[in-house]
Amino acid sequence: MNIDSAINIDDLKRMAKRRLPKIMFDFIEGGVEDETGLRTNANAFRDLRLVPRYYIDTAKREQRATIFGRTYASPFGIAPTGMAGAFRKDAELYLAQAANDADVPYLMSGAANASMEAGAKLAPKNLWYQIYGAKDRSFQLDLVKRAIDCGVTALAVTCDVPVSSNRERNRRNGFVRPLKMTLPTILEAMLHPAWVINYYRQGGLPMLGNWERYATKGSTPDQVADLFAKQTPDPSQTWRDLEAIRNAWPGKLMVKGIMHPEDARTATGMGIDGLIVSNHGGRQLDTMPSPLDVLPMIRSAVGPDVALLLDSGVRRGSDIVAALCLGADFVLTGRATLYGATAGGLPGVKKAVSILQREIDLVLGQIGALNLDALGPHYLLDTVRAEEERRNTGAMSSRR
Ligand SMILES: Cc1cc2nc3c(=O)[nH]c(=O)nc-3n(C[C@H](O)[C@H](O)[C@H](O)COP(=O)(O)O)c2cc1C
């Protein structure tokens, strides 16, 4: 499996799939219940059409993007994906390193296997951190304090996991701690020896790096995971808990998973700086709309000054450009970069990032946009059509 031979994200996905036993790959790939959400996300991008403009000088294209007053090399960052270290040892460290090297942000998961302190060493200017609400609020406030102490540059609180979701692939496969090693699982896993050897060498699924210190000293990864599972999800969290995090965190704060305009207004009304419009990659509520479908409503609810990020279903540079045209300021990639980390470690993440960067550059050239400031709804077919209809109606009524 040669990472260099990957020409798109789908190639990296195939390589990741080859490396992982089904029980693990399904954890990455799966949605919930009927997996309608996965299709909703893919279809929403498929149904957006960009209308190109020509004879515009785009010889010196560039894709730098500014969010929270900081300019990054590209308009996308890496979304939080918990347990990435279970797919490839040290995956979070590779994600952090690659983000640092490419100068894009890495939003580390609250359920990461590496610690935020280790991530901050590798990506001191590019590390964001994601928090899940905990039943004992002192954990979430301590995580905020640690984020301040280690120099995390932006924080996100995930709101779309009030309860665990119904992931039927995981239930069918026996994806629990420790993994349920039935005979069919073991036989299938033998086809992926590199992963199996590492799994047994490290004594099972790896440690949740940010939670280790909250368990009794010397706890095993499974004992730490038990503590995490007792604390999260916490269905009793309310806006008050978000407010407490807002008061404890002086930097830029995002809420991840906002889908309703009213929630968007409430969040920004209490001083939240950015909203990640996301349906968790189709992994929470199966019947949610795609973030693309609600983005324009959310933009008009919060106005132009609130940072809007979008994730769920992004697999191409053209998806990123389309989201920006629709009103997002920034985009996050979940599975796309995770496939890279799983398939090839650091070179794999770098490959995923460079594939997306190259595709963005080509799409900008194709549609006649010199930079991201040139993007907007005027590139979308629906807008072009509505504008033409308006013109034609105007022309007809002036002729009458
Ligand atoms: C394996 C996996 C683990 C995830 N873990 C988390 C997590 O710990 N916290 C979180 O807020 N979102 C988590 N997500 C959701 C992602 O942050 C993101 O919203 C989603 O992957 C975007 O969809 P995409 O994978 O189609 O790009 C996870 C997603 C995947 C695929």
The ligand as an SDF file (V2000), in Angstrom:
LIG
                    3D

 31 33  0  0  0  0  0  0  0  0999 V2000
  -14.3570    7.8210   14.0330 C   0  0  0  0  0  0  0  0  0  0  0  0
  -14.9960    9.1330   14.3770 C   0  0  0  0  0  0  0  0  0  0  0  0
  -14.9010    9.6080   15.6800 C   0  0  0  0  0  0  0  0  0  0  0  0
  -15.4700   10.8470   16.0060 C   0  0  0  0  0  0  0  0  0  0  0  0
  -15.2960   11.3370   17.2730 N   0  0  0  0  0  0  0  0  0  0  0  0
  -15.7570   12.5720   17.5720 C   0  0  0  0  0  0  0  0  0  0  0  0
  -15.4740   13.1610   18.8410 C   0  0  0  0  0  0  0  0  0  0  0  0
  -14.8020   12.5810   19.6680 O   0  0  0  0  0  0  0  0  0  0  0  0
  -15.9790   14.3880   19.0810 N   0  0  0  0  0  0  0  0  0  0  0  0
  -16.7290   15.0840   18.1690 C   0  0  0  0  0  0  0  0  0  0  0  0
  -17.1620   16.2000   18.4490 O   0  0  0  0  0  0  0  0  0  0  0  0
  -16.9820   14.5600   16.9530 N   0  0  0  0  0  0  0  0  0  0  0  0
  -16.5050   13.3450   16.6320 C   0  0  0  0  0  0  0  0  0  0  0  0
  -16.7250   12.8220   15.3880 N   0  0  0  0  0  0  0  0  0  0  0  0
  -17.4400   13.6300   14.3870 C   0  0  0  0  0  0  0  0  0  0  0  0
  -16.4480   14.4920   13.5960 C   0  0  0  0  0  0  0  0  0  0  0  0
  -15.8820   15.4820   14.4040 O   0  0  0  0  0  0  0  0  0  0  0  0
  -17.1230   15.1890   12.4200 C   0  0  0  0  0  0  0  0  0  0  0  0
  -18.2330   15.9160   12.8650 O   0  0  0  0  0  0  0  0  0  0  0  0
  -17.5530   14.2030   11.3410 C   0  0  0  0  0  0  0  0  0  0  0  0
  -16.6040   13.1740   11.1860 O   0  0  0  0  0  0  0  0  0  0  0  0
  -17.7140   14.9510   10.0290 C   0  0  0  0  0  0  0  0  0  0  0  0
  -18.1660   14.1070    9.0200 O   0  0  0  0  0  0  0  0  0  0  0  0
  -17.2010   13.4210    7.9460 P   0  0  0  0  0  0  0  0  0  0  0  0
  -16.5280   12.2990    8.6480 O   0  0  0  0  0  0  0  0  0  0  0  0
  -18.1360   12.9690    6.9050 O   0  0  0  0  0  0  0  0  0  0  0  0
  -16.2140   14.4740    7.4860 O   0  0  0  0  0  0  0  0  0  0  0  0
  -16.1740   11.5930   15.0270 C   0  0  0  0  0  0  0  0  0  0  0  0
  -16.2670   11.0940   13.7290 C   0  0  0  0  0  0  0  0  0  0  0  0
  -15.6790    9.8850   13.3980 C   0  0  0  0  0  0  0  0  0  0  0  0
  -15.7700    9.4020   11.9730 C   0  0  0  0  0  0  0  0  0  0  0  0
  1  2  1  0
  2  3  1  0
  2 30  2  0
  3  4  2  0
  4  5  1  0
  4 28  1  0
  5  6  2  0
  6  7  1  0
  6 13  1  0
  7  8  2  0
  7  9  1  0
  9 10  1  0
 10 11  2  0
 10 12  1  0
 12 13  2  0
 13 14  1  0
 14 15  1  0
 14 28  1  0
 15 16  1  0
 16 17  1  0
 16 18  1  0
 18 19  1  0
 18 20  1  0
 20 21  1  0
 20 22  1  0
 22 23  1  0
 23 24  1  0
 24 25  2  0
 24 26  1  0
 24 27  1  0
 28 29  2  0
 29 30  1  0
 30 31  1  0
M  END
$$$$
